[in-house]
Amino acid sequence: MTSPLQDRPRLLFFRWAKPGLPAFLKGHLDEHVQILQHFFEVKVIDRDCDYAAECDSFQPALSIFESGVYAGERNIRNTGSRPDIPKLGFLHSDAYDLARAVFLSDMDRWGVEEFFTTSVAMAEYTPEIADRLFVWPNAVDPAIFRRYPVEKNIPVLFTGSQERHYPWRNALGRVLSRSFATMTMPHYGWGKGGGRTVYGEQYARLLSASVFVPACGSMSRDLVRKHLEIPAAGACLVAEDTPALAAFGFVDMENCVLGEAAGIPDKLDALLADPERLEAVVAAGHDLVHSRHTQAHRSQIREWLDLQAKRGPGEHTVQAGPAGNLFLAPAGQGPDPFRAGGRDRGLLATGWHLLECRDVDGARQEFLKCLNFYFIPEAVLGLAYCELSAGNAQAARDWTTQALVDTFTDRSAPDPDPVLWATHIRALLCGGERDQAAAAASRFPDLRHRELDRIRRSLELGTAEGPARASICPVPFRSDEDWLRELNHHLQACGQLPSAARTSAGASAAAPGDGRQLAAHVRHDVRRARERASRRLRWRLRTGAAKQIRLRLSPLKQKLLTDDFSRTITDVVRREGLDQAVLYGEPGRDRGLRALHRGLNLNPSLPRLTMIPGSGGEPPATREARVVAYVADPAAAAGAAEYLSGCTLVILRGTTTAAGYQLLGELSAGSDLVLLAHDPLRGHVLLGRTGRRSAATRQSGGRPVPQAERTPS
């Protein structure tokens, strides 16, 4: 709780925010200072400065250094001075963002070794610092987020981004919009357009006027501000059932509504049918937040400082869960890091397992599923390893280069993530660019990590001194022998001699070559020359006049190759949770089918496509599976109405033909599929499930109900 003014120690808060942030983001930054002011006398430093001079002037008891997604140009000198003043880092970033690497780089330069973050999921996404990372959870300002005396005239309110890394919110939006009156507030982004975003008291009043408001913690299943703001303002929180929500005291149908998207409509119906129960749930959610999750309850940083004075030899600071207090424990003991259960974490683990089993295609697919959520550097690293195993060093280098460009340009980092850099060097070495690999390994001489040390030793280079840098994308642990075996496998797959690798002692990993190796070496030189010429050509195409022409033609190409209906197909398919795809009829070159392929390639699940060229083909089972069916030829889908009724999405072409018209009638009358998009002149229809089976369908056991069996309305 809030400390008396005379008991508040002084705190220097070093923060360099990017210029031009929209007002709602500046408000978020101000909230951090407000929370700190409950427990400290705070001075914010947002300019280039000398650390020693600032400390001498203010005499702080604690210094906090912020870095992450909103960090702008930052320059602070003499951070090694005043070792008597404890330091903390504040990691301000989404759990999956590349900004994590920028943060670790800054902390390494500034000599900061323990950190706080608002992200409940962050420990799972930065395992190499999990034992010194604490959660300073999001909180609400009770003066703003409270019940306002307004009429509740919004049944369901959707706010926030609808990008692909919010899969639960997007799935729920499609389900509820077919069953309930909903209001959707556009997300205007984080740049100049963000100035139109509703925030503060205006946003809180909007929440108070709503009955149900969904919130999503992204694919990382984090706890975000909305999870607390919604119940604090007197609306009923609707959210995915995650470990993070449970850790903060949320219980399904007691103080909120939790569950998978398909089951939410029935729960909302039950509450609407029982107003007293709905009010009890809303009141319990409101009381939970106001009694446990306001700004005055976020004392974790003050607790950390107080424990510094008490910490004895052999003790370290630990936290009792992501919403808990801090306490001292013997070294090596304490709670396990919290696991939020991020969707992409399972995909990454599966990808590395498949790669270890030499299933390169399967591993590549799992890593690509991650990238269909977001540009996740861990997945980029996995894809680079896949390409090296497949013998494509240039493709591996392209992946690492993409992440490095983002690191150095968009993020303004002074040095890269050490494992990402080691993998880039590996790709250079496997591509036959040994000199470039050695030059890259010699850059950033103070940067250390086990993986970087190993690749430097393989190039007969010395390793850096000092502590190792943590990585945001560590690879699975390998012994020295297994590591060298894997490097040789990559070298050989890419057409290089395994003798390019050295052991940690500098000995050759393979004997000097014989005649066959010499012939291979000649072939290798020819291939290198060909690859260099090809790379130069590709670079000119990327950066020269050809690129400018391509960019200018791109909008015209989109207009020629797509239309509103096909763009709707792509957008719906890429966002929908899907397991499989089925094509009825011969594959053609129509816009709709191209749109289907684009959507499938962008869908995080990368659903497999099964083709059924003629009637009588056996489609994959739909029980427990989410299927999109594309009917290019209604005749090929003859007799498949019952199967199609169980699909999540159905794209039907040819409704202007007798067979297509009949199939559309069967699907419209005997299933819970509803119309999502329609091009009546060309005879194209997009149907989607409402998320709930119709009463007639439930009574029939899931089969379509013939017209004669239906009760007149």
C-alpha positions, -999 to 999 in steps of 0.1 A, spaced: 0 0 0 10 37 -3 39 48 20 37 80 40 54 108 23 82 111 49 90 74 45 94 74 7 130 69 -5 143 87 -35 142 70 -69 159 81 -101 139 68 -131 159 69 -164 135 67 -193 140 78 -229 107 74 -248 105 77 -286 92 111 -298 58 113 -313 40 86 -292 2 90 -292 -15 104 -261 -28 70 -249 7 55 -249 21 86 -230 -7 79 -205 6 44 -200 41 57 -193 27 83 -169 9 55 -150 42 38 -142 54 70 -126 22 74 -107 26 39 -92 62 45 -82 51 77 -65 30 57 -41 62 43 -27 90 67 -37 100 103 -43 105 100 -81 127 120 -105 124 111 -142 155 116 -164 147 116 -201 177 133 -216 214 126 -222 232 127 -189 260 118 -167 249 91 -142 273 102 -115 262 138 -117 225 129 -115 232 107 -84 252 133 -67 225 159 -73 195 138 -62 210 113 -38 187 84 -47 182 52 -28 175 33 -61 180 38 -98 157 23 -124 166 21 -161 138 15 -186 144 0 -221 122 -19 -245 97 -13 -272 92 25 -267 128 33 -260 142 62 -281 177 75 -284 195 70 -251 229 81 -239 240 79 -203 276 82 -192 295 68 -162 269 41 -153 297 22 -136 301 49 -109 282 49 -76 281 11 -71 266 19 -36 232 27 -53 212 -4 -63 201 -6 -99 170 -22 -115 161 -26 -151 125 -21 -163 117 -43 -193 88 -26 -211 79 -49 -240 55 -75 -251 69 -109 -241 75 -120 -278 89 -87 -291 125 -83 -305 128 -54 -281 138 -79 -255 172 -81 -271 176 -44 -271 167 -43 -234 194 -70 -225 220 -51 -245 212 -18 -227 213 -35 -193 246 -52 -201 261 -18 -210 247 -1 -179 257 -28 -154 221 -38 -144 217 -74 -133 181 -77 -119 149 -67 -137 112 -60 -135 86 -63 -162 48 -58 -164 45 -89 -186 34 -120 -166 45 -142 -195 80 -127 -198 99 -153 -178 87 -180 -202 100 -159 -231 134 -150 -215 144 -182 -197 181 -171 -194 171 -143 -170 141 -159 -154 158 -163 -120 164 -125 -118 133 -112 -134 103 -101 -113 68 -91 -123 55 -55 -115 20 -62 -128 -4 -39 -146 -28 -21 -123 -57 4 -125 -61 39 -113 -93 36 -92 -101 73 -97 -106 66 -134 -116 30 -137 -147 28 -116 -184 24 -121 -200 54 -137 -237 62 -135 -244 55 -172 -270 34 -189 -257 0 -200 -267 2 -237 -238 -18 -253 -244 -56 -251 -209 -66 -262 -179 -42 -267 -148 -51 -286 -117 -29 -282 -81 -34 -292 -61 -48 -320 -74 -76 -343 -40 -86 -356 -30 -122 -360 -13 -124 -326 -47 -120 -309 -62 -154 -321 -87 -158 -292 -101 -123 -296 -105 -127 -333 -122 -161 -330 -146 -147 -303 -154 -117 -324 -166 -139 -353 -186 -161 -329 -203 -133 -309 -210 -110 -339 -233 -137 -353 -253 -141 -320 -252 -108 -302 -253 -71 -309 -217 -59 -307 -199 -26 -309 -163 -26 -322 -139 2 -314 -112 3 -342 -76 1 -332 -57 30 -346 -23 17 -340 7 30 -321 18 58 -344 2 91 -355 -32 74 -361 -32 64 -324 -43 99 -315 -79 89 -322 -78 62 -296 -103 65 -268 -85 63 -234 -87 75 -198 -121 85 -184 -138 85 -217 -127 49 -222 -137 40 -186 -172 54 -192 -175 33 -224 -167 2 -204 -193 12 -177 -219 14 -205 -211 -21 -217 -225 -54 -204 -198 -78 -217 -163 -68 -228 -138 -94 -241 -100 -90 -235 -72 -111 -249 -36 -115 -237 -24 -123 -273 -9 -156 -283 15 -153 -253 -16 -156 -230 -4 -126 -209 -23 -104 -185 -29 -70 -200 -44 -38 -188 -78 -46 -202 -82 -76 -180 -82 -53 -150 -98 -22 -165 -129 -39 -177 -141 -53 -143 -129 -22 -125 -153 -1 -145 -182 -24 -138 -184 -45 -170 -183 -83 -172 -149 -94 -183 -149 -121 -210 -115 -137 -215 -95 -168 -224 -90 -192 -195 -53 -190 -189 -28 -195 -160 -23 -157 -158 -60 -150 -152 -61 -177 -125 -30 -163 -108 -47 -129 -105 -79 -144 -89 -102 -146 -119 -127 -175 -117 -151 -185 -144 -187 -175 -138 -178 -162 -104 -162 -128 -112 -158 -131 -150 -165 -154 -180 -137 -176 -192 -134 -202 -219 -128 -211 -255 -145 -189 -281 -171 -216 -292 -184 -220 -256 -187 -183 -247 -222 -176 -263 -239 -202 -241 -224 -187 -210 -234 -152 -219 -270 -164 -226 -271 -180 -192 -261 -148 -175 -285 -127 -195 -313 -150 -185 -304 -145 -148 -298 -108 -142 -292 -113 -105 -264 -138 -112 -249 -114 -139 -249 -86 -114 -232 -108 -88 -205 -117 -113 -199 -81 -123 -198 -70 -86 -173 -97 -77 -150 -88 -106 -152 -51 -96 -144 -59 -60 -115 -82 -70 -97 -55 -89 -103 -27 -65 -92 -48 -35 -61 -64 -51 -50 -48 -83 -50 -10 -80 -19 12 -83 -15 13 -45 -11 -25 -45 19 -26 -68 46 -24 -41 70 -50 -56 98 -26 -65 97 -11 -30 98 -46 -15 128 -54 -36 147 -23 -23 138 -31 13 150 -67 10 184 -55 -3 192 -42 32 182 -75 47 197 -99 22 224 -120 37 251 -142 21 237 -172 4 203 -155 -1 184 -142 -31 152 -124 -38 122 -144 -52 86 -137 -59 55 -156 -48 39 -159 -82 33 -132 -108 9 -112 -86 27 -119 -54 51 -103 -30 88 -106 -29 108 -124 -1 142 -138 6 151 -175 0 183 -195 2 203 -195 -30 190 -221 -54 156 -223 -38 123 -206 -46 93 -209 -68 97 -221 -104 93 -194 -130 57 -188 -139 45 -204 -172 18 -185 -190 14 -212 -216 21 -191 -247 7 -207 -279 40 -202 -298 61 -218 -270 46 -252 -278 52 -248 -315 88 -239 -309 94 -269 -287 78 -292 -313 99 -276 -341 132 -282 -323 121 -318 -315 113 -325 -351 146 -309 -363 165 -331 -338 147 -361 -355 159 -348 -389 123 -340 -400 133 -306 -415 100 -300 -433 79 -307 -402 102 -285 -381 100 -257 -407 62 -258 -406 61 -254 -368 84 -224 -369 64 -208 -397 33 -212 -376 50 -190 -350 58 -164 -376 22 -164 -387 14 -150 -353 42 -125 -352 78 -119 -362 92 -140 -333 131 -141 -333 131 -176 -317 112 -189 -347 135 -171 -371 165 -189 -355 147 -222 -358 141 -216 -395 177 -207 -400 187 -241 -385 161 -258 -407 176 -242 -438 212 -252 -428 200 -288 -423 184 -287 -457 217 -274 -473 204 -239 -480 229 -215 -463 217 -185 -482 181 -189 -470 194 -193 -434 214 -161 -438 183 -143 -452 164 -152 -421 191 -140 -397 197 -109 -417 160 -100 -415 161 -101 -377 195 -83 -375 182 -54 -397 153 -50 -373 177 -51 -344 200 -24 -357 177 -1 -375 141 -2 -361 154 -9 -326 186 11 -326 205 -16 -307 243 -11 -304 249 -49 -307 229 -80 -316 215 -109 -296 245 -132 -291 228 -164 -303 213 -147 -333 247 -134 -342 263 -168 -337 237 -183 -360 244 -156 -386 281 -165 -385 272 -202 -388 252 -194 -419 282 -175 -434 305 -203 -426 282 -229 -441 278 -207 -472 315 -209 -479 321 -173 -467 348 -182 -441 365 -148 -443 332 -130 -438 324 -154 -409 357 -147 -392 352 -109 -396 317 -111 -382 329 -132 -353 356 -106 -345 330 -79 -343 315 -70 -309 345 -84 -290 329 -79 -256 298 -99 -266 298 -134 -250 276 -164 -250 282 -201 -250 270 -204 -287 291 -174 -297 322 -187 -279 318 -220 -297 315 -206 -332 345 -183 -326 366 -213 -315 355 -232 -346 371 -203 -366 402 -205 -345 395 -171 -328 398 -162 -292 368 -157 -270 358 -126 -250 364 -121 -213 338 -112 -188 302 -124 -181 280 -139 -208 251 -120 -223 217 -136 -219 199 -144 -252 162 -141 -260 164 -170 -285 186 -197 -269 189 -230 -289 185 -264 -272 215 -273 -251 242 -294 -268 274 -308 -254 306 -297 -271 307 -330 -290 271 -328 -301 275 -291 -311 305 -299 -333 286 -329 -348 257 -306 -357 279 -279 -372 296 -306 -394 262 -318 -404 253 -283 -415 286 -278 -433 282 -310 -452 246 -304 -461 256 -270 -476 284 -286 -496 313 -275 -474 342 -295 -460 337 -306 -424 374 -296 -418 361 -260 -418 350 -267 -382 375 -270 -354 372 -284 -319 374 -262 -288 411 -270 -286 417 -259 -322 423 -293 -337 409 -302 -370 375 -318 -369 384 -340 -399 416 -354 -415 432 -335 -444 414 -342 -477 424 -368 -503 418 -366 -540 380 -369 -537 380 -340 -512 401 -319 -537 375 -326 -564 348 -316 -540 367 -285 -532 369 -275 -569 332 -281 -573 327 -260 -541 347 -231 -556 326 -232 -588 294 -233 -568 306 -204 -546 312 -182 -577 278 -190 -591 261 -182 -558 280 -149 -555 268 -139 -589 233 -149 -581 234 -130 -548 246 -98 -566 217 -101 -590 192 -107 -563 205 -77 -544 202 -55 -574 167 -66 -579 159 -60 -543 175 -25 -540 176 -11 -575 153 1 -601 136 -32 -604 125 -29 -568 110 5 -574 91 -7 -604 78 -37 -584 66 -14 -556 48 9 -580 31 -21 -597 21 -38 -565 -12 -19 -559 -21 -24 -596 -13 -61 -593 -36 -63 -563 -64 -46 -581 -60 -69 -611 -57 -102 -592 -81 -96 -563 -115 -82 -555 -135 -75 -524 -148 -111 -521 -114 -127 -526 -98 -103 -501 -125 -113 -476 -117 -149 -481 -80 -143 -474 -88 -122 -443 -113 -147 -428 -92 -178 -435 -60 -163 -421 -77 -153 -388 -99 -184 -382 -86 -212 -360 -83 -240 -385 -68 -275 -386 -75 -287 -421 -86 -275 -456 -105 -294 -482 -109 -286 -519 -138 -301 -539 -130 -301 -576 -100 -296 -598 -76 -269 -587 -79 -239 -609 -65 -204 -612 -95 -184 -600 -92 -155 -576 -110 -173 -548 -87 -203 -548 -56 -180 -548 -72 -161 -519 -77 -194 -501 -40 -203 -505 -29 -169 -493 -51 -172 -462 -39 -207 -455 -2 -196 -458 -9 -168 -434 -29 -188 -409 -9 -196 -377 -19 -233 -380 -8 -237 -416 -36 -261 -423 -30 -289 -448 -50 -289 -480 -68 -322 -491 -81 -323 -527 -112 -342 -537 -114 -340 -575 -147 -358 -579 -178 -369 -561 -175 -399 -538 -141 -388 -525 -135 -393 -488 -128 -361 -469 -109 -359 -436 -130 -363 -404 -144 -331 -389 -150 -344 -354 -130 -321 -331 -113 -306 -362 -118 -271 -376 -121 -274 -414 -124 -249 -442 -139 -264 -473 -136 -248 -508 -162 -261 -533 -148 -251 -567 -171 -276 -584 -205 -283 -567 -208 -315 -587 -177 -328 -569 -194 -321 -536 -226 -341 -544 -238 -358 -513 -213 -339 -491 -239 -315 -475 -237 -333 -441 -200 -331 -441 -199 -295 -451 -224 -286 -424 -198 -296 -398 -171 -274 -413 -160 -241 -397 -159 -222 -431 -174 -231 -465 -165 -213 -496 -189 -222 -524 -185 -213 -561 -211 -219 -588 -243 -211 -569 -257 -199 -603 -256 -235 -614 -283 -260 -605 -259 -282 -584 -245 -251 -567 -279 -236 -559 -291 -269 -545 -260 -273 -523 -264 -238 -510 -300 -245 -501 -291 -276 -482 -264 -258 -462 -286 -228 -455 -315 -249 -443 -299 -277 -424 -269 -264 -405 -257 -236 -383 -237 -220 -411 -245 -183 -417 -237 -160 -446 -204 -141 -442 -199 -128 -477 -218 -131 -510 -212 -122 -546 -246 -131 -561 -238 -121 -597 -208 -145 -600 -224 -171 -576 -198 -170 -548 -207 -175 -512 -187 -176 -479 -204 -194 -450 -192 -196 -414 -204 -214 -383 -221 -193 -356 -202 -212 -329 -235 -228 -317 -255 -255 -333 -290 -246 -341 -318 -263 -321 -329 -282 -352 -294 -295 -358 -289 -305 -321 -322 -324 -321 -312 -343 -352 -279 -355 -337 -258 -333 -361 -273 -344 -394 -290 -318 -417 -328 -317 -410 -350 -324 -441 -376 -299 -448 -405 -323 -439 -391 -329 -404 -389 -292 -394 -414 -276 -372 -431 -245 -388 -420 -212 -372 
